[in-house]
Amino acid sequence: MTLDPLQRYNTELTTPDLVVLEMEAASKEDASAQLAKRLFDAGRVTDLEGFLRHVNAREHQLATGLPGGIGLPHARSDYVRETSIAVGITKFGHSLDFGAVDGPATVVLLIATPASSFSEHLEVLATLARSLSKENFRESLRRAHDAEVIAELINSTLVFFDH
């Protein structure tokens, strides 16, 4: 049985329309805002400003930069309908400071989970962090240049994750 695209996307953590290629952002807050707008436009976030307040509050608690050029802003929020990931790949020569020890980020993954989903939030973060610790996975994301491929890479790394 095959699902139509809308039904299929509702079961995936990310979709091609949640991927921003050649992202140019003035700051990590701007990057989070661009990615959150994608989540809002897709109906996965109900209040853009409210969700961004939660993301930025979380970012102020502790930097979300990971080694290898990754920004991982995230928040649990009452404004999130379903656990989702929006992805930004920066334009060549652009990067954003998410506070990682080894330098700025060129791949940004905004994780949005419903406020009630504490264990789900931690599981998604841990699973993604494990994948992102592998250089070949990070490079695959950077070199894909195709939103469909990037979405598939993210979804496949979380394939066992039951959401």
MIDOSE-1310 file (N, C-alpha, C; in nm, 2 decimals, decimal comma, always signed):
residues 163
mtld	+0,08/-0,12/+0,00/+0,00/+0,00/+0,00/+0,09/+0,12/+0,00; +0,06/+0,22/-0,09/+0,14/+0,34/-0,09/+0,06/+0,45/-0,04; +0,12/+0,54/+0,04/+0,05/+0,66/+0,09/+0,07/+0,77/+0,00; -0,03/+0,86/-0,01/-0,01/+0,98/-0,09/+0,10/+1,07/-0,02
plqr	+0,16/+1,16/-0,09/+0,27/+1,24/-0,03/+0,24/+1,31/+0,10; +0,12/+1,36/+0,11/+0,09/+1,43/+0,24/+0,08/+1,34/+0,36; +0,02/+1,22/+0,34/+0,01/+1,12/+0,45/+0,15/+1,07/+0,48; +0,23/+1,05/+0,38/+0,37/+1,00/+0,40/+0,45/+1,11/+0,48
ynte	+0,44/+1,23/+0,44/+0,51/+1,34/+0,51/+0,47/+1,35/+0,66; +0,35/+1,33/+0,69/+0,31/+1,34/+0,82/+0,37/+1,24/+0,91; +0,43/+1,13/+0,86/+0,50/+1,03/+0,94/+0,65/+1,05/+0,94; +0,70/+1,15/+0,87/+0,84/+1,17/+0,86/+0,88/+1,30/+0,95
lttp	+1,00/+1,29/+1,00/+1,05/+1,40/+1,09/+1,08/+1,52/+1,00; +1,13/+1,50/+0,88/+1,16/+1,61/+0,79/+1,11/+1,58/+0,65; +1,09/+1,68/+0,57/+1,05/+1,67/+0,43/+1,13/+1,77/+0,35; +1,13/+1,75/+0,22/+1,21/+1,85/+0,14/+1,17/+1,99/+0,16
dlvv	+1,04/+2,02/+0,19/+1,00/+2,16/+0,21/+1,05/+2,22/+0,34; +1,11/+2,13/+0,43/+1,16/+2,18/+0,55/+1,32/+2,20/+0,54; +1,37/+2,19/+0,42/+1,51/+2,20/+0,40/+1,54/+2,33/+0,33; +1,63/+2,41/+0,38/+1,68/+2,54/+0,32/+1,82/+2,52/+0,27
leme	+1,83/+2,52/+0,14/+1,97/+2,51/+0,07/+2,02/+2,65/+0,05; +2,15/+2,66/+0,05/+2,22/+2,79/+0,03/+2,17/+2,89/+0,13; +2,15/+2,85/+0,25/+2,10/+2,94/+0,35/+2,20/+3,06/+0,38; +2,15/+3,18/+0,38/+2,22/+3,29/+0,42/+2,15/+3,35/+0,54
aask	+2,22/+3,35/+0,66/+2,16/+3,41/+0,78/+2,26/+3,50/+0,85; +2,20/+3,61/+0,91/+2,29/+3,71/+0,97/+2,34/+3,66/+1,11; +2,27/+3,56/+1,17/+2,30/+3,52/+1,30/+2,23/+3,38/+1,32; +2,27/+3,32/+1,44/+2,20/+3,19/+1,47/+2,05/+3,21/+1,49
edas	+2,02/+3,33/+1,55/+1,87/+3,36/+1,57/+1,80/+3,37/+1,43; +1,87/+3,43/+1,34/+1,81/+3,45/+1,20/+1,79/+3,31/+1,14; +1,90/+3,22/+1,15/+1,89/+3,09/+1,10/+1,77/+3,01/+1,16; +1,76/+3,02/+1,29/+1,65/+2,95/+1,36/+1,51/+3,01/+1,31
aqla	+1,51/+3,14/+1,29/+1,38/+3,20/+1,24/+1,34/+3,15/+1,10; +1,44/+3,14/+1,01/+1,42/+3,09/+0,88/+1,37/+2,95/+0,88; +1,43/+2,87/+0,96/+1,39/+2,73/+0,97/+1,25/+2,71/+1,04; +1,23/+2,79/+1,15/+1,10/+2,78/+1,21/+0,99/+2,83/+1,12
krlf	+1,01/+2,92/+1,03/+0,91/+2,96/+0,94/+0,87/+2,85/+0,85; +0,97/+2,77/+0,81/+0,94/+2,65/+0,73/+0,84/+2,55/+0,81; +0,87/+2,53/+0,94/+0,79/+2,45/+1,02/+0,65/+2,51/+1,03; +0,64/+2,64/+1,05/+0,51/+2,71/+1,06/+0,43/+2,69/+0,93
dagr	+0,50/+2,72/+0,82/+0,43/+2,71/+0,69/+0,38/+2,57/+0,66; +0,45/+2,47/+0,71/+0,41/+2,33/+0,69/+0,30/+2,28/+0,79; +0,26/+2,37/+0,88/+0,16/+2,34/+0,98/+0,21/+2,26/+1,10; +0,34/+2,25/+1,11/+0,39/+2,17/+1,22/+0,41/+2,25/+1,35
vtdl	+0,42/+2,39/+1,33/+0,42/+2,48/+1,45/+0,30/+2,57/+1,43; +0,24/+2,60/+1,55/+0,11/+2,68/+1,54/+0,13/+2,83/+1,57; +0,24/+2,86/+1,63/+0,27/+3,00/+1,67/+0,42/+3,03/+1,65; +0,45/+3,10/+1,54/+0,59/+3,11/+1,50/+0,67/+3,19/+1,61
egfl	+0,61/+3,31/+1,65/+0,69/+3,39/+1,75/+0,70/+3,32/+1,88; +0,59/+3,25/+1,92/+0,60/+3,17/+2,05/+0,70/+3,06/+2,05; +0,70/+2,99/+1,94/+0,80/+2,88/+1,92/+0,94/+2,94/+1,92; +0,96/+3,05/+1,85/+1,10/+3,11/+1,85/+1,14/+3,16/+1,98
rhvn	+1,05/+3,21/+2,06/+1,09/+3,25/+2,20/+1,14/+3,13/+2,28; +1,08/+3,01/+2,26/+1,12/+2,89/+2,33/+1,26/+2,84/+2,27; +1,28/+2,85/+2,14/+1,41/+2,81/+2,08/+1,52/+2,91/+2,13; +1,49/+3,04/+2,13/+1,60/+3,13/+2,17/+1,63/+3,12/+2,32
areh	+1,52/+3,10/+2,40/+1,54/+3,08/+2,55/+1,63/+2,96/+2,57; +1,61/+2,85/+2,50/+1,69/+2,73/+2,51/+1,83/+2,76/+2,47; +1,85/+2,83/+2,36/+1,98/+2,87/+2,31/+2,06/+2,95/+2,41; +1,99/+3,04/+2,49/+2,06/+3,12/+2,58/+2,10/+3,04/+2,71
qlat	+2,04/+2,93/+2,73/+2,08/+2,84/+2,85/+2,21/+2,78/+2,82; +2,23/+2,72/+2,70/+2,35/+2,65/+2,67/+2,37/+2,65/+2,52; +2,49/+2,67/+2,47/+2,51/+2,67/+2,33/+2,48/+2,54/+2,27; +2,43/+2,54/+2,14/+2,39/+2,41/+2,08/+2,47/+2,38/+1,96
glpg	+2,60/+2,43/+1,96/+2,69/+2,39/+1,85/+2,75/+2,26/+1,88; +2,76/+2,17/+1,78/+2,83/+2,05/+1,79/+2,96/+2,05/+1,71; +3,06/+1,97/+1,75/+3,18/+1,96/+1,67/+3,15/+1,92/+1,52; +3,23/+1,97/+1,43/+3,22/+1,94/+1,29/+3,13/+2,03/+1,21
gigl	+3,10/+2,15/+1,27/+3,03/+2,25/+1,19/+2,88/+2,23/+1,20; +2,82/+2,19/+1,31/+2,68/+2,16/+1,33/+2,62/+2,26/+1,43; +2,50/+2,32/+1,39/+2,42/+2,39/+1,49/+2,30/+2,31/+1,51; +2,26/+2,29/+1,64/+2,15/+2,20/+1,67/+2,05/+2,27/+1,76
phar	+1,99/+2,39/+1,72/+1,90/+2,45/+1,80/+1,77/+2,36/+1,82; +1,71/+2,37/+1,94/+1,60/+2,28/+1,96/+1,52/+2,33/+2,08; +1,39/+2,29/+2,08/+1,30/+2,33/+2,19/+1,18/+2,24/+2,19; +1,14/+2,21/+2,32/+1,01/+2,15/+2,34/+0,91/+2,27/+2,36
sdyv	+0,80/+2,26/+2,29/+0,71/+2,38/+2,29/+0,56/+2,34/+2,28; +0,48/+2,41/+2,35/+0,33/+2,39/+2,33/+0,29/+2,43/+2,19; +0,37/+2,50/+2,11/+0,33/+2,54/+1,98/+0,37/+2,44/+1,87; +0,42/+2,32/+1,91/+0,47/+2,22/+1,82/+0,36/+2,11/+1,81
rets	+0,31/+2,08/+1,69/+0,21/+1,98/+1,67/+0,27/+1,84/+1,67; +0,38/+1,83/+1,60/+0,45/+1,69/+1,59/+0,60/+1,71/+1,58; +0,67/+1,62/+1,63/+0,81/+1,63/+1,63/+0,86/+1,64/+1,49; +0,95/+1,74/+1,47/+0,99/+1,78/+1,33/+1,13/+1,83/+1,33
iavg	+1,20/+1,82/+1,22/+1,33/+1,88/+1,20/+1,34/+1,96/+1,08; +1,38/+2,08/+1,09/+1,40/+2,17/+0,97/+1,55/+2,18/+0,96; +1,60/+2,17/+0,83/+1,74/+2,17/+0,80/+1,79/+2,29/+0,72; +1,90/+2,35/+0,76/+1,96/+2,45/+0,68/+2,10/+2,42/+0,65
itkf	+2,13/+2,43/+0,52/+2,27/+2,41/+0,47/+2,32/+2,55/+0,43; +2,42/+2,60/+0,49/+2,46/+2,74/+0,46/+2,52/+2,75/+0,32; +2,50/+2,87/+0,26/+2,57/+2,90/+0,13/+2,72/+2,89/+0,15; +2,78/+2,85/+0,04/+2,93/+2,83/+0,05/+2,99/+2,96/+0,10
ghsl	+3,09/+2,95/+0,19/+3,15/+3,06/+0,25/+3,08/+3,13/+0,37; +2,96/+3,08/+0,40/+2,89/+3,14/+0,51/+2,89/+3,03/+0,62; +2,89/+3,08/+0,74/+2,88/+2,99/+0,86/+2,82/+3,07/+0,98; +2,77/+3,00/+1,08/+2,70/+3,07/+1,19/+2,76/+3,02/+1,32
dfga	+2,78/+3,11/+1,42/+2,84/+3,07/+1,55/+2,73/+3,02/+1,64; +2,73/+2,89/+1,66/+2,64/+2,82/+1,76/+2,71/+2,79/+1,88; +2,83/+2,84/+1,90/+2,91/+2,82/+2,02/+2,99/+2,69/+2,03; +3,01/+2,62/+1,92/+3,09/+2,50/+1,93/+3,24/+2,53/+1,95
vdgp	+3,31/+2,45/+2,02/+3,45/+2,48/+2,05/+3,53/+2,48/+1,92; +3,50/+2,40/+1,82/+3,58/+2,39/+1,70/+3,54/+2,49/+1,59; +3,45/+2,58/+1,62/+3,42/+2,68/+1,52/+3,27/+2,68/+1,48; +3,24/+2,77/+1,38/+3,10/+2,79/+1,34/+3,04/+2,67/+1,26
atvv	+2,91/+2,68/+1,24/+2,83/+2,58/+1,18/+2,80/+2,61/+1,03; +2,79/+2,51/+0,95/+2,75/+2,52/+0,81/+2,63/+2,43/+0,79; +2,59/+2,35/+0,89/+2,47/+2,27/+0,88/+2,39/+2,30/+1,01; +2,27/+2,34/+0,99/+2,18/+2,37/+1,11/+2,06/+2,28/+1,11
llia	+2,03/+2,22/+1,22/+1,91/+2,13/+1,23/+1,83/+2,18/+1,35; +1,71/+2,24/+1,31/+1,62/+2,29/+1,42/+1,52/+2,18/+1,45; +1,53/+2,13/+1,58/+1,44/+2,02/+1,63/+1,33/+2,08/+1,71; +1,21/+2,05/+1,67/+1,09/+2,10/+1,74/+1,01/+1,98/+1,79
tpas	+0,99/+1,97/+1,92/+0,90/+1,86/+1,97/+0,80/+1,92/+2,06; +0,68/+1,86/+2,07/+0,57/+1,90/+2,16/+0,62/+1,91/+2,30; +0,57/+2,01/+2,38/+0,62/+2,03/+2,52/+0,60/+1,90/+2,60; +0,50/+1,82/+2,57/+0,48/+1,70/+2,65/+0,57/+1,58/+2,62
sfse	+0,65/+1,60/+2,52/+0,73/+1,49/+2,47/+0,88/+1,49/+2,51; +0,90/+1,48/+2,64/+1,03/+1,50/+2,70/+1,12/+1,38/+2,65; +1,08/+1,26/+2,67/+1,17/+1,14/+2,63/+1,19/+1,14/+2,48; +1,08/+1,17/+2,40/+1,10/+1,17/+2,26/+1,20/+1,28/+2,21
hlev	+1,19/+1,39/+2,28/+1,29/+1,50/+2,25/+1,43/+1,46/+2,27; +1,46/+1,39/+2,39/+1,59/+1,35/+2,42/+1,64/+1,24/+2,32; +1,54/+1,15/+2,29/+1,58/+1,04/+2,20/+1,62/+1,09/+2,06; +1,54/+1,19/+2,01/+1,58/+1,25/+1,88/+1,71/+1,32/+1,88
latl	+1,73/+1,40/+1,99/+1,86/+1,47/+2,01/+1,98/+1,37/+2,01; +1,96/+1,27/+2,09/+2,07/+1,17/+2,11/+2,10/+1,09/+1,98; +1,99/+1,05/+1,91/+2,01/+0,98/+1,79/+2,08/+1,06/+1,68; +2,03/+1,19/+1,67/+2,09/+1,28/+1,57/+2,24/+1,31/+1,60
arsl	+2,26/+1,33/+1,73/+2,40/+1,36/+1,77/+2,49/+1,25/+1,74; +2,45/+1,12/+1,76/+2,53/+1,01/+1,72/+2,56/+1,01/+1,58; +2,46/+1,03/+1,49/+2,49/+1,03/+1,35/+2,58/+1,15/+1,31; +2,55/+1,27/+1,37/+2,63/+1,39/+1,34/+2,77/+1,38/+1,39
sken	+2,80/+1,29/+1,48/+2,94/+1,27/+1,52/+3,03/+1,20/+1,42; +2,96/+1,15/+1,31/+3,03/+1,08/+1,21/+3,06/+1,17/+1,09; +3,19/+1,19/+1,06/+3,22/+1,28/+0,96/+3,16/+1,25/+0,82; +3,15/+1,13/+0,79/+3,09/+1,09/+0,66/+2,94/+1,13/+0,65
fres	+2,87/+1,13/+0,76/+2,73/+1,17/+0,76/+2,72/+1,32/+0,74; +2,80/+1,40/+0,82/+2,80/+1,54/+0,81/+2,84/+1,58/+0,66; +2,93/+1,52/+0,61/+2,97/+1,55/+0,47/+2,86/+1,52/+0,37; +2,79/+1,41/+0,39/+2,68/+1,37/+0,30/+2,57/+1,48/+0,30
lrra	+2,55/+1,54/+0,42/+2,45/+1,65/+0,43/+2,50/+1,77/+0,35; +2,62/+1,80/+0,38/+2,68/+1,92/+0,31/+2,68/+1,91/+0,16; +2,71/+1,79/+0,11/+2,74/+1,78/-0,03/+2,61/+1,74/-0,11; +2,50/+1,72/-0,04/+2,38/+1,67/-0,11/+2,33/+1,76/-0,22
hdae	+2,32/+1,89/-0,19/+2,27/+1,99/-0,28/+2,13/+1,96/-0,33; +2,05/+1,88/-0,26/+1,92/+1,84/-0,30/+1,83/+1,82/-0,18; +1,72/+1,89/-0,17/+1,64/+1,89/-0,05/+1,59/+1,75/-0,02; +1,55/+1,68/-0,13/+1,50/+1,54/-0,11/+1,60/+1,45/-0,05
viae	+1,72/+1,46/-0,10/+1,83/+1,37/-0,05/+1,86/+1,40/+0,10; +1,86/+1,53/+0,13/+1,89/+1,57/+0,27/+1,78/+1,52/+0,36; +1,66/+1,54/+0,32/+1,54/+1,49/+0,40/+1,56/+1,34/+0,42; +1,59/+1,27/+0,32/+1,60/+1,12/+0,33/+1,72/+1,08/+0,42
lins	+1,83/+1,15/+0,41/+1,94/+1,12/+0,50/+1,90/+1,14/+0,65; +1,83/+1,25/+0,68/+1,79/+1,27/+0,82/+1,69/+1,17/+0,86; +1,59/+1,14/+0,78/+1,48/+1,04/+0,81/+1,54/+0,90/+0,83; +1,64/+0,87/+0,74/+1,69/+0,73/+0,75/+1,78/+0,71/+0,88
tlvf	+1,84/+0,82/+0,92/+1,92/+0,80/+1,05/+1,83/+0,78/+1,17; +1,70/+0,83/+1,15/+1,61/+0,81/+1,26/+1,50/+0,71/+1,23; +1,53/+0,62/+1,14/+1,43/+0,52/+1,09/+1,38/+0,43/+1,20; +1,46/+0,39/+1,30/+1,41/+0,31/+1,40/+1,33/+0,38/+1,51
fdh	+1,34/+0,51/+1,50/+1,27/+0,60/+1,60/+1,12/+0,59/+1,58; +1,05/+0,54/+1,68/+0,90/+0,53/+1,66/+0,83/+0,65/+1,71; +0,78/+0,73/+1,62/+0,72/+0,86/+1,66/+0,58/+0,86/+1,60
